[in-house]
Amino acid sequence: MKHIKPYKIFESDEPNFPTTREEVIEVCEKYEIENYAINDDLSIDVDSDVYLDSQSLEYLPLKFNYVSGNFNCFVNKLKTLEGSPQTVEGNFDCSFNKLETLEGCPQTIGGYFNCSYNELKDLEHFPEVNPTIYIDKNPVNLLVYTFIDKADGFMIEDFVDYEIVRNRDTVMLDRLQTFIRDNNLEMPDLEEIKKEYKIIE
């Protein structure tokens, strides 16, 4: 019988994805991922829900491509969403992590998107998502709470295009004011914003 060398998942400071089909199978068994197909690039398509929540994960253990159900990776220690599926037909919940960026986030989410309780300071890499968005308890919510609940994809794109946030820690006040005026929105509380960002007037 062929013996498979145990796959060490977290031995580096960056994602350590499987490099063989055998390792993919081993990780799927560990996390009880079922109804999956392995693609040529060793990413997987899953025809069900994926539950990776509450595992103390710093990185996702696999590269996902497509998930037909919900994808749950909340209550971990994730610093990146690298490895997330490109498309999630259901909900995508990455709340209660340590994310400073949405880079690696799915491109399309069919259900709700929950990224609350993280450390996000901008909306770069924001996914195409259906109406319900949860983004509270992130610094960026101080800038977007007046419109984010509308889940208006074009307004989110505009917010990013106006380059209001620079280097994840600086708010360009003139750009924020222009964005607010152009979209007929309420000006957010600058004193609260100053607690999280530098403001350049």
C-alpha positions in Angstrom: 0.0 0.0 0.0 1.3 3.4 -0.9 1.8 5.7 2.1 1.1 9.4 1.7 3.4 11.7 3.6 1.4 13.8 6.0 0.7 17.2 4.6 1.9 20.1 6.7 -0.6 22.9 6.2 0.8 25.9 8.1 4.6 26.1 8.3 5.2 29.4 6.6 4.2 33.1 6.8 2.1 32.8 3.7 -0.5 30.4 2.2 0.9 26.9 1.7 -1.5 25.3 -0.7 -1.3 21.7 -1.7 1.0 20.8 -4.6 -0.4 17.4 -5.5 -3.9 15.8 -5.9 -3.2 13.6 -2.9 -2.5 16.6 -0.7 -5.8 18.2 -1.9 -7.7 15.1 -1.0 -6.0 15.0 2.4 -7.0 18.6 3.2 -10.5 18.1 2.0 -10.8 15.1 4.3 -9.4 17.1 7.2 -12.0 19.8 6.8 -14.8 17.5 5.8 -15.2 19.1 2.4 -17.4 16.9 0.2 -18.9 16.8 -3.3 -15.8 18.4 -4.8 -13.9 18.1 -8.1 -10.2 18.9 -8.4 -9.2 21.1 -11.3 -6.0 21.0 -13.3 -4.5 23.9 -11.3 -5.4 22.0 -8.0 -8.1 24.4 -7.1 -11.4 22.7 -6.3 -15.1 23.2 -7.3 -17.5 22.3 -4.5 -21.1 21.4 -5.1 -22.3 22.1 -1.5 -21.4 24.4 1.4 -17.9 24.9 2.7 -17.4 25.3 6.5 -14.0 26.6 7.5 -15.2 28.7 10.4 -13.8 28.7 13.9 -10.6 26.8 13.0 -8.0 29.4 14.1 -6.8 29.6 10.4 -4.4 32.2 9.4 -4.7 31.2 5.7 -7.2 29.2 3.7 -5.9 25.7 3.3 -6.9 25.2 -0.3 -7.4 27.1 -3.5 -11.1 27.2 -4.3 -12.6 28.0 -7.7 -16.4 27.6 -7.5 -18.8 26.9 -4.6 -22.4 26.2 -5.3 -23.5 26.9 -1.7 -22.3 29.1 1.2 -18.6 29.7 2.0 -18.0 30.2 5.7 -14.6 31.2 7.0 -15.6 33.5 9.9 -14.1 33.5 13.4 -10.5 32.7 12.3 -7.2 34.7 12.2 -7.2 35.2 8.4 -4.9 37.9 7.2 -5.7 37.3 3.5 -8.5 35.9 1.4 -6.1 34.3 -1.1 -7.5 30.9 -2.1 -11.2 32.1 -1.9 -13.5 30.8 -4.7 -13.9 33.1 -7.7 -17.7 32.5 -7.5 -19.9 31.7 -4.5 -23.5 31.1 -5.4 -24.6 31.4 -1.8 -23.4 33.6 1.1 -19.7 34.5 1.7 -18.9 35.1 5.4 -15.4 36.2 6.4 -16.3 38.2 9.5 -14.3 38.2 12.7 -10.9 37.9 11.1 -7.8 40.1 10.8 -8.3 41.2 7.2 -6.8 44.5 6.1 -7.7 44.0 2.5 -10.3 42.3 0.4 -7.7 41.2 -2.1 -8.5 37.5 -3.0 -12.2 38.0 -2.3 -14.6 36.2 -4.7 -15.5 38.2 -7.8 -19.1 37.2 -7.6 -21.3 36.4 -4.5 -24.9 35.3 -5.0 -26.1 35.7 -1.4 -25.0 38.1 1.3 -21.5 39.3 1.9 -20.3 39.6 5.5 -16.9 41.1 6.1 -17.7 42.8 9.4 -15.3 42.8 12.4 -12.1 43.0 10.4 -9.5 45.8 9.9 -10.5 47.0 6.4 -9.7 50.6 5.6 -10.7 50.7 1.9 -13.1 48.9 -0.5 -10.5 47.8 -3.1 -11.3 44.4 -4.6 -14.9 44.6 -3.4 -17.0 41.8 -5.0 -20.0 41.9 -7.2 -22.7 41.0 -4.6 -26.4 40.9 -4.1 -28.2 43.5 -1.9 -27.2 42.5 1.6 -23.7 43.6 2.8 -22.4 43.6 6.4 -19.3 45.7 6.8 -19.7 47.2 10.3 -16.9 47.2 12.8 -14.3 48.0 10.1 -12.6 51.4 9.9 -13.8 51.9 6.3 -17.4 51.8 7.6 -16.8 55.2 9.0 -16.6 56.5 5.4 -19.3 54.4 3.7 -22.1 53.8 6.2 -24.2 56.5 4.6 -24.5 54.4 1.4 -23.1 50.9 1.9 -26.5 49.5 3.0 -27.9 50.3 -0.4 -25.4 47.8 -1.9 -25.2 50.0 -5.0 -22.4 48.4 -7.0 -21.8 51.5 -9.0 -21.6 53.7 -6.0 -19.0 51.3 -4.4 -17.0 51.5 -7.7 -17.2 55.3 -7.6 -16.0 55.3 -4.0 -12.9 53.3 -5.1 -12.4 55.3 -8.3 -12.4 58.7 -6.4 -9.3 57.4 -4.6 -10.6 58.8 -1.3 -8.4 56.4 0.7 -4.6 56.4 0.1 -2.2 53.8 1.4 -5.0 52.4 3.6 -4.4 55.0 6.3 -5.0 58.4 4.7 -8.3 60.1 3.7 -8.2 62.8 1.0 -10.8 65.2 2.4 -11.4 67.1 -0.9 -12.1 63.8 -2.7 -14.4 62.6 0.1 -16.4 65.9 0.0 -16.7 65.7 -3.8 -17.9 62.1 -3.7 -20.5 63.0 -1.0 -21.7 66.0 -3.0 -21.8 64.2 -6.3 -23.9 61.4 -4.8 -26.1 63.6 -2.6 -25.0 61.8 0.6 -24.6 62.8 4.2 -21.1 63.8 5.2 -19.7 61.3 7.7 -18.3 62.3 11.1 -14.8 63.6 10.6 -13.9 63.4 14.3 -14.6 59.7 14.2 -12.7 59.2 11.0 -9.6 60.9 12.5 -9.4 58.1 15.1 -8.6 55.6 12.3 -7.1 57.7 9.5 -4.9 60.7 8.8 -6.9 63.4 7.0 -5.3 65.5 4.3 -7.3 68.6 3.5 
